[in-house]
Amino acid sequence: MHERFVLLGLARARSDWFRLVGQWATAAAIPAEFVRCVSVDEVRARLTSGRAFSALLVDAAVSGLDRDLLAAAASVECPTIVVDTVDATRDWRGVGAAAVLAPLFSRDELLEVLHAHARPISTAAAPPRPRQDAPTATASGRLVAVTGPGGTGASTAAIALAQGLAGRGGEGRRRDVLLADLCRVADQAMLHDARSLVPGVQEVVEAHRTSTVPLDELRAQTFEVPERGYRLLLGLRRPRHWVSLRPRALESAIDGLLRLADVVVADVEADLEGEAETGSVDVEERNAMARTTVGRADVVVVVGEPSMKGCHALVRVLGDLIEFGVDPQRLLTVVNRSPRSPRARAELTTAVASLLQAGHGGLSLSTPVHLPLRRVDQALRDGVALPAPLPETLAGAVHAMLERSGPPAGVGPEPVPVAPGTLSPFSQDA
C-alpha cells in the first residue's frame, strides 16, 4: 500500500519556492503529490471536499491568510506551513501555523518539516473527519453579556453596569472595566456622543486575523469615559459591516479584550440563530458576535420592561438563551423602569416565573432585579454619570453572581516560584 504526502499549495504568481516544490513532486524527488491552488476560496473548497491532505503550504504574502483559514485546515487535520521571510514580524505559530519556512528552503528542509508535522496519506485512506477544537480560556478577565428585546433599555443597562462595576474594585482601587459594543446595530457611539467612530470593533477584529495584538496597542483602540470610570470599544459603523468579521478572528479579539480588562461588559443583541436552526452559514456568521459572546459569558443579563408584551418578550429571550445552551444559573433577569409598588413588582416576578414554568417546565431562575425609573436620558445627553441606584443595583447583583461562579474556566492559581534548596529531599523510602 503506497503512502505519500498530499500537499496543498497557495502562493503569489511566479514564486520560486512554489515552482520548486512542483518540480520536486513531479520528478519524485520528494514522496509527495502537489496540488496547486490559485486562491483562498479554492483552498477552502478543497479542504471541504472530503479528500485527505497532509499539509497546506502557503505564502505569507497571500491575501486572505488569517486565523480562519488556518483553523479550517486544522479542522480536517491538515497542518499549515507558512513560507515567510526570516525577519518576519508576524507570529504565525501563535495564530495556528504548524511551522514556518524561509522562502529559499531546500528539499531536505521541506522533508524534515513534513515528517515532523504532517502525515503521509495512503491511497486507501479514508477522508478525515472534521474536528472541533475545544475553546481554551487563557484570559483572566470576566465577561458579562447584556441583552434583551428591542426597546427595553439593554444598552443603557450595559452602561449602568459598567459604571457600577468600575466602582467595585475593592482595596481602594477602581476595577478596570471595558464596555464593548458588540451589537450588529450599534448604539453606544450615539449614547456616548462619540465624535469619532474610528477605531472600533472592526479594527480590533481585523488586527487579530493574523497576529496576537499587544495590550498597549489594543488599549489604544478603546476610548476612556472618565465620568463613569470605564473604557469603551465602539461597535460597527454600519450594520452591514458584519461581513468583515471572521469568526476565529472575533474569538481571538474577545480573548484580547479579556486580557486587557478585569471585566468586559458586552452589549449584544438577542439574535442567536445559527446554521443548525436555519440551515444557513451566513445567518450564523451574521449573529457571530452575539453567539460567541453569550456562549463564553460568565453572566448573561437579560433586560425586559414591565408591560404585558414586555414580559412575553423577556420570557421568549430567556427561552432562546436556554435553548442556545446557556446555563440557567448564569442568567440574571432585569426589569427596567419597574414600578415602585412592591405589590406590582411581585406580580411581575410571578408572571415571569409562570410563563417560564409553562414554556420550560421545572425551570427556575433567580429573582429578577428591578430598576426604578430615573433620569437616564438627561444623564446620557449631558455626558455625566448615570444616577443612583441603577449602577449600584446592577453591579451588586452581577458581582454576587461572579463571586458565586468562581474564577473563569481554565484559570488556575498563580504559579509560585520555588527558591533552590527550600524543598526537602526525597526520603529513602520515596
MOLINJO-V261888 format. One record per pair of residues at least 24 apart in sequence whose ideal C-beta (glycine too) atoms are under 10 Angstrom apart, sorted by the first residue. I is the first residue (numbers start at 1). J is the second residue. Records with the same first field share a line. If there is no record, write none. Layout:
BEGIN
I=J, J
END
This chain:
BEGIN
1=122, 123, 124, 125
2=31, 120, 121, 122, 123, 124
3=31, 54, 119, 120, 121, 122, 123, 124, 125
4=28, 30, 31, 32, 33, 54, 120, 121, 122, 123
5=30, 31, 32, 33, 34, 53, 54, 55, 110, 111, 114, 115, 118, 119, 120, 121
6=32, 33, 34, 35, 51, 52, 53, 54, 55, 78, 118, 119, 120, 121, 125
7=32, 33, 34, 35, 36, 53, 54, 55, 56, 57, 78, 81, 110, 114, 118, 121
8=33, 34, 35, 36, 37, 42, 43, 46, 47, 51, 53, 54, 55, 56, 57, 58, 73, 78, 80
9=34, 35, 36, 37, 43, 55, 56, 57, 58, 59, 81, 83
10=35, 36, 37, 38, 39, 40, 42, 43, 56, 57, 58, 59, 62, 64, 65, 69, 80, 83
11=36, 37, 38, 57, 58, 59, 60, 61, 62, 83, 103
12=59, 60, 61, 62, 63
13=38
15=59, 61, 62, 83, 103
16=103, 104
17=57, 59, 83, 101, 102, 103, 104, 105, 110
18=57, 58, 59, 83, 103
20=104, 105, 106, 107, 110
21=57, 83, 105, 107, 110
23=107
24=107, 110, 111
29=107, 111
30=107, 108, 110, 111, 114
31=111, 114, 120
32=110, 111, 114, 118, 120, 121
33=121
37=62
39=63, 64
40=64, 65, 66, 68, 69, 72
43=69, 72, 73, 78, 80
44=68, 69, 72, 73
46=76, 78
47=72, 73, 74, 75, 76, 78, 128, 130
48=72, 75, 76, 130
49=76, 127
50=76, 126, 127, 128, 130
51=76, 121, 125, 127, 128
52=76, 77, 78, 119, 121, 122, 125, 126, 127, 128
53=77, 78, 79, 118, 119, 121, 128
54=78, 79, 114, 117, 118, 119, 120, 121
55=79, 80, 81, 98, 99, 110, 113, 114, 117, 118, 119
56=80, 81, 82, 97, 98, 118
57=81, 82, 83, 101, 110, 113, 114, 118
58=82, 83, 84, 92, 97
59=83, 84, 103
60=84, 85, 88, 90, 92, 97, 100, 101, 103, 210
61=85, 103
64=209, 246
65=90, 92, 95, 97, 209, 210
66=95, 96, 206, 208, 209, 210, 211, 246, 248, 249, 252
67=94, 95, 96, 208, 209, 210, 211, 212, 246, 247, 248, 249, 250, 251, 252
68=96, 209, 246, 247, 248, 249, 250, 251
69=95, 96, 209, 210, 246, 248
70=95, 96, 97, 98, 210, 248
71=95, 96, 133, 246, 247, 248, 249, 251
72=96, 130, 248
73=97, 98
74=98, 130, 131, 133
75=128, 129, 130, 131, 132, 133
76=127, 128, 129, 130, 131
77=118, 119, 128, 129, 130, 131
78=118, 119, 128
79=113, 114, 116, 117, 118, 119
80=117
81=105, 110, 113, 114, 117, 118
83=110
89=211
90=210, 211, 212
91=210, 211, 212
92=210, 211
94=210, 211, 212, 252
95=208, 209, 210, 211, 212, 248, 249, 252
96=133, 248, 252
135=251, 255, 292, 295, 296, 409, 410
136=255, 409, 410
137=255, 258, 296, 407, 408, 409, 410, 411
138=255, 258, 259, 408, 410, 411
139=254, 255, 256, 257, 258, 259, 260, 261, 264, 296, 408, 410, 411
140=258, 259, 261, 262, 407, 408, 410, 411, 414
141=176, 177, 178, 254, 255, 256, 257, 258, 259, 260, 261, 262, 263, 264, 298, 408, 411
142=175, 177, 258, 261, 262, 263, 264, 265, 297, 298, 299, 398, 399, 402, 405, 407, 408, 411
143=180, 254, 257, 258, 261, 263, 264, 265, 266, 293, 294, 295, 296, 297, 298, 299, 300, 402, 408
144=177, 263, 264, 265, 266, 293, 297, 298, 299, 300, 301, 330, 332, 394, 395, 398, 399, 401, 402
145=180, 182, 264, 265, 266, 267, 268, 290, 292, 293, 294, 295, 296, 297, 298, 299, 300, 301, 302, 321, 326, 330
146=179, 182, 265, 266, 267, 268, 293, 297, 299, 300, 301, 302, 303, 332, 334, 394, 398
147=182, 183, 266, 267, 268, 269, 270, 271, 272, 290, 293, 294, 297, 300, 301, 302, 303, 317, 320, 321
148=268, 269, 270, 301, 302, 303, 304, 305, 310, 313, 314, 317, 318, 333, 334, 336
149=269, 270, 302, 303, 304, 305, 309, 310, 312, 313, 314, 316, 317
150=185, 269, 270, 313
151=305, 309, 310, 313, 336
152=270, 302, 303, 304, 305, 306, 307, 310, 313, 314, 317, 334, 335, 336, 337
153=303, 304, 305, 334, 336, 337, 371, 376
154=183, 187, 267, 268, 269, 270, 301, 302, 303, 304, 305, 317, 334, 336
155=179, 181, 183, 186, 187, 188, 190, 191, 267, 303, 380
156=187, 188, 191, 267, 303, 336, 371, 374, 376, 377, 379, 380, 386, 390
157=265, 267, 301, 302, 303, 334, 336, 369, 371, 376, 386, 390, 391, 394
158=183, 187, 188, 191, 265, 266, 267, 268, 301, 303, 394
159=188, 191, 192, 225, 228, 230, 232, 265, 267, 376, 379, 380, 385, 386, 390, 391, 394
160=228, 265, 334, 336, 371, 374, 376, 379, 385, 386, 387, 388, 389, 390, 391, 392, 393, 394, 395
161=230, 263, 265, 267, 299, 301, 303, 332, 334, 386, 390, 391, 393, 394, 395, 397, 398, 399
162=225, 228, 229, 230, 231, 232, 261, 263, 264, 265, 266, 267, 386, 391, 394, 395
163=225, 227, 228, 229, 230, 265, 379, 385, 386, 390, 391, 392, 394, 395
164=228, 229, 230, 265, 386, 388, 389, 390, 391, 392, 393, 394, 395, 396, 397, 398, 399
165=229, 230, 262, 263, 265, 391, 394, 395, 396, 398, 399, 402
166=225, 228, 229, 230, 231, 261, 262, 263, 265, 391, 395
167=228, 229, 230, 385, 391, 392, 395
168=263, 391, 392, 395, 396, 398, 399
169=229, 262, 263
170=399
174=229, 230, 262
175=229, 230, 261, 262, 263, 395, 399
176=219, 229, 230, 231, 260, 261, 262, 263, 264
177=225, 228, 229, 230, 231, 261, 262, 263, 264, 265, 395
178=218, 219, 222, 230, 231, 232, 233, 257, 258, 260, 261, 262, 263, 264, 265, 266
179=222, 223, 225, 228, 230, 231, 232, 233, 234, 261, 263, 264, 265, 266, 267
180=204, 222, 231, 232, 233, 234, 235, 253, 254, 257, 261, 264, 265, 266, 267, 268, 289, 293
181=232, 233, 234, 235, 236, 266, 267, 268, 289
182=233, 235, 236, 245, 250, 253, 254, 257, 264, 266, 267, 268, 269, 288, 289, 290, 292, 293, 294
183=235, 236, 239, 266, 267, 268, 269, 270, 271, 289, 290
184=235, 236, 238, 239, 240, 241, 242, 245, 268, 269, 271, 286, 287, 288, 289, 290
185=235, 236, 238, 239, 242, 269
186=234, 235, 236, 237, 238, 239, 241, 267, 269, 289
187=235, 267
188=232, 233, 234, 235, 267
189=223, 232, 234, 235, 236, 237
190=380
191=232, 267, 376, 377, 380, 381, 383
192=223, 225, 227, 228, 232, 234, 380, 383
193=380, 381, 382, 383
194=223, 225, 232, 234
195=223
196=223, 234
197=234, 235, 236, 237, 238
198=234, 237
199=223, 233, 234
200=232, 233, 234, 235, 236, 237, 241
201=233, 234, 235, 236, 237, 241, 242, 244, 245, 250, 253, 257, 289
202=234, 235, 236, 237, 238, 241, 242, 244, 245
203=233, 234, 253
204=233, 234, 245, 249, 250, 252, 253, 254, 256, 257
205=244, 245, 246, 247, 248, 249, 250, 251, 252, 253, 254, 256, 288, 289
206=244, 245, 246, 249, 253
207=249, 252, 253, 256
208=246, 248, 249, 250, 251, 252, 253, 254, 255, 256, 257
209=244, 245, 246, 248, 249, 250, 252, 253
210=249, 252
211=252
212=252, 255, 256, 259
213=252, 253, 256, 259, 260
214=256
215=256, 259, 260, 261
216=260
217=256
218=253, 256, 257, 259, 260, 261
219=260, 261
221=253, 256, 257, 260
222=257, 260, 261
225=383, 385
226=385
227=379, 382, 383, 384, 385, 386
228=379, 383, 384, 385, 386, 391
229=385, 391
230=261, 263, 265
231=257, 260, 261, 264
233=257, 260, 261, 264, 266, 267
235=267, 268, 289
236=289
239=286
240=286
242=282, 285, 286, 287, 288, 289
243=282, 285, 286
245=285, 286, 288, 289, 292
246=285, 288
247=281, 284, 285, 288, 289, 291, 292
250=285, 288, 289, 291, 292, 293
251=288, 292, 295, 296
253=289, 292
254=289, 292, 293, 296
255=296
258=296, 408
263=298, 299, 395, 398, 399, 402
264=293, 296, 297, 298
265=297, 299, 301, 394, 395, 398
266=290, 292, 293, 294, 296, 297, 300, 301
267=293
268=292, 293, 294, 297, 300
269=293, 294
270=294, 302, 303, 313, 316, 317, 318, 320, 321
271=317, 320
272=317, 320, 321, 323, 324, 325, 326
273=320, 324
274=324
277=320, 323, 324
290=324
291=324
294=320, 321, 324, 325, 326, 330
295=324, 325, 326
296=408, 409
297=321, 326, 330, 331
298=330, 398, 401, 402, 405, 406, 407, 408, 409
299=326, 329, 330, 331, 332, 397, 398, 399, 400, 401, 402, 404, 405
300=324, 326, 327, 328, 330, 331, 332, 333, 401
301=330, 331, 332, 333, 334, 369, 394, 397, 398, 401
302=326, 331, 332, 333, 334, 335, 365, 368
303=332, 333, 334, 335, 336, 369, 371, 394
304=333, 334, 335, 336, 337, 338, 348, 352, 368
305=334, 335, 336, 337, 338, 348, 371
306=335, 336, 337, 338, 339, 344, 345, 347, 348, 351, 352, 368, 370, 373
307=337, 348
308=351
310=335, 336, 337, 348, 352
311=335, 347, 348, 351, 352, 354, 355
312=351, 352, 355
314=348, 351, 352, 355, 356, 368
315=351, 352, 353, 354, 355, 356, 357, 358, 359, 360
316=355, 359
318=352, 355, 356, 359, 360, 363, 365
319=355, 356, 359, 360, 363
322=356, 359, 360, 363, 365
323=360
327=405
328=356, 360, 363, 364, 365, 366
329=365, 366, 401, 404, 405
330=401, 405
331=363, 365, 366, 401
332=365, 366, 367, 368, 369, 394, 397, 398, 400, 401
333=365, 366, 367, 368, 369, 370, 397
334=368, 369, 370, 371, 393, 394, 397, 398
335=368, 369, 370, 371
336=369, 370, 371, 372, 373, 376, 390
337=370, 371, 372, 373, 374, 376
338=368, 369, 370, 371, 372, 373
339=370, 372, 373
340=370, 372, 373
342=370
344=370
345=370, 372
366=397, 400, 401
367=397
368=397
369=393, 394, 396, 397, 398
END
